[in-house]
Amino acid sequence: MASPSESGGLPGPGESREPPAPQAPPRRSWRETFRHAFAMDDPDHADPTEPERALVDRLCREIVRRHMTGPAMVFLESYRPLGGVSAQALHFFQPFGSVFVDPKAWETLAKFLERRGAVNYVLARLEEMEA
């Protein structure tokens, strides 16, 4: 005959109503835990998504069309060390910039420029379009 717990009744003596406790994940050493705590993206490589690529290409075409490639490249080279801070500034000024520019494009550009290799990618695209 089945016990009451197997048939859906009350638990018998020594039986628990509580579900079994979930097992803890395996312990990792502190080295494994902090191995990638301060990891950074590759500074020479950024893989833009398709919307980011289209936005950067549109921006670069406009710069080349206005013959502003030289000043833009000088600005981007000087901007490189402050890339993360400047991207945060774009986020801060989004309410004002969205009056003149599509807010979605502004946000996409700001998120792209947060990555370390983004400036190198934009510089490479400018050089390709200028040639």
C-alpha positions as CSV (number, residue, x, y, z in Angstrom):
1,M,0.0,0.0,0.0
2,A,1.3,3.5,-0.9
3,S,2.2,6.0,1.8
4,P,0.0,9.0,2.3
5,S,2.6,11.3,0.8
6,E,2.7,9.2,-2.4
7,S,-1.1,9.3,-2.7
8,G,-1.3,13.1,-2.0
9,G,-2.3,13.0,1.6
10,L,-0.4,14.3,4.7
11,P,3.2,13.3,5.1
12,G,4.0,10.5,7.5
13,P,6.5,10.6,10.3
14,G,10.0,11.4,9.0
15,E,8.6,12.7,5.7
16,S,8.9,16.4,4.8
17,R,6.3,18.6,3.0
18,E,9.0,21.0,1.8
19,P,10.4,20.5,-1.7
20,P,14.1,19.5,-1.7
21,A,16.4,22.5,-1.3
22,P,18.1,23.5,-4.6
23,Q,21.7,22.5,-4.8
24,A,24.3,25.3,-4.6
25,P,26.4,26.0,-7.6
26,P,29.9,24.5,-7.4
27,R,32.3,26.7,-5.5
28,R,34.8,28.6,-7.5
29,S,38.0,30.0,-6.3
30,W,38.4,33.7,-5.9
31,R,40.7,33.8,-8.8
32,E,38.1,32.3,-11.1
33,T,35.5,34.7,-9.7
34,F,37.5,37.8,-10.3
35,R,39.4,36.7,-13.5
36,H,37.2,38.9,-15.8
37,A,36.1,41.5,-13.2
38,F,38.2,44.2,-15.0
39,A,38.2,42.8,-18.5
40,M,38.0,45.4,-21.2
41,D,37.0,45.1,-24.9
42,D,39.7,44.9,-27.5
43,P,40.7,48.6,-28.3
44,D,41.3,47.8,-31.9
45,H,38.2,45.9,-32.8
46,A,34.5,46.8,-32.6
47,D,31.8,44.7,-34.3
48,P,28.9,47.0,-34.9
49,T,25.4,45.7,-35.3
50,E,23.6,46.3,-38.5
51,P,21.7,49.5,-37.2
52,E,25.0,50.8,-35.8
53,R,26.8,50.1,-39.1
54,A,24.1,51.9,-41.1
55,L,24.2,54.9,-38.8
56,V,28.0,55.2,-38.9
57,D,28.0,54.9,-42.6
58,R,25.4,57.6,-43.0
59,L,27.3,59.8,-40.6
60,C,30.6,59.2,-42.5
61,R,29.0,59.8,-45.9
62,E,27.7,63.2,-44.6
63,I,31.2,64.1,-43.3
64,V,32.8,63.1,-46.6
65,R,30.2,65.0,-48.6
66,R,30.9,68.2,-46.7
67,H,34.7,67.7,-47.2
68,M,35.2,67.6,-43.4
69,T,37.1,64.4,-43.2
70,G,40.4,66.0,-42.0
71,P,38.9,67.9,-39.1
72,A,36.7,64.9,-38.2
73,M,39.6,62.6,-38.0
74,V,41.6,65.0,-35.9
75,F,38.6,65.4,-33.6
76,L,38.2,61.6,-33.3
77,E,41.8,61.0,-32.6
78,S,41.7,63.5,-29.8
79,Y,38.4,62.1,-28.6
80,R,39.7,58.6,-28.3
81,P,41.0,58.8,-24.6
82,L,37.7,60.2,-23.5
83,G,35.4,57.9,-25.4
84,G,33.4,56.5,-22.5
85,V,33.0,60.0,-20.9
86,S,31.9,61.5,-24.3
87,A,29.4,58.7,-24.9
88,Q,27.9,59.4,-21.4
89,A,27.7,63.1,-22.4
90,L,25.7,62.0,-25.5
91,H,23.3,60.2,-23.2
92,F,23.0,63.3,-21.0
93,F,22.3,65.6,-23.9
94,Q,19.9,63.3,-25.6
95,P,16.8,65.3,-24.7
96,F,18.2,68.3,-26.4
97,G,19.7,66.5,-29.3
98,S,16.6,64.6,-30.1
99,V,15.0,67.9,-31.1
100,F,17.3,68.0,-34.2
101,V,18.2,64.3,-34.6
102,D,16.2,61.0,-34.5
103,P,16.2,60.0,-30.8
104,K,16.7,56.3,-31.7
105,A,19.7,57.1,-33.9
106,W,21.2,59.3,-31.1
107,E,20.8,56.5,-28.6
108,T,22.3,53.9,-31.0
109,L,25.3,56.2,-31.7
110,A,25.9,56.8,-27.9
111,K,25.8,53.0,-27.2
112,F,28.1,52.3,-30.0
113,L,30.7,54.9,-29.0
114,E,30.8,53.4,-25.4
115,R,32.8,50.5,-26.9
116,R,36.5,50.8,-27.0
117,G,37.0,50.0,-30.6
118,A,34.3,52.2,-31.9
119,V,36.5,55.2,-32.7
120,N,38.9,53.0,-34.7
121,Y,36.0,51.7,-36.6
122,V,34.7,55.2,-37.5
123,L,38.2,56.3,-38.5
124,A,38.5,53.3,-40.7
125,R,35.2,53.9,-42.4
126,L,36.1,57.6,-42.9
127,E,39.4,56.6,-44.6
128,E,37.6,54.1,-46.8
129,M,34.9,56.5,-47.9
130,E,37.4,59.3,-48.5
131,A,39.6,57.2,-50.8
